[in-house]
């Protein structure tokens, strides 16, 4: 039996068609927003605790 698939490395045109049809996933950029929100929440709790202990 003959294989009807074209080897993408066989020529430039086939390789470009192969790479164009392959989905490319870009990783989501990491954001510091959760870290900032967590830090602010911890700071608020610590300030409230200090005020409660002093009062």
N, C-alpha and C positions, 0 to 999 in steps of 0.2 A: 504494500500500500504506500502511496506517496503522501507525504505530509504537505498539506496546502497552506500551512502557516508560513508567513514570511519572517525570517530571522531579522529582528530589528537592527542587529549589528552588521547585517549584510551590506547595506548602503545607507547613505546619509538621509535620503528621503524617507525610508522605512523607519529609521531611528527617530527622526523628528516627529513622524506620525505617531510612533509608539509613546514618546515622551509627552506629546500634546494630549493624548487620551488618558494618560495616567493622572489620577487626581493627586494634587499636591496639597498637603495639609500644612498650614502654617501654625506653629504653636502660639497659643494665646499669650499675649504679653502679660507678664506678672505685674500686678499693681500693689502698691503699699497701702491702699485704702483700708483693708481689714486690720492691718497692723496699727495704723494710726488711730482707728476707732477704738481698738482694744486698749491702746496706751492711754487715750483720753478717758476711757471708762475706768481704768485702774487708777488714774490720777484723781478723778472725781471721788472715787470710793475712799482713797487714802486721805484726801483732804477732809472729807466728811467724817472719817474716823478720828482724825487728829482734832477736829473741832469738837466732836462729841466727847473725847477724852479730856480736853482742856476745860470744857464748860462744866 
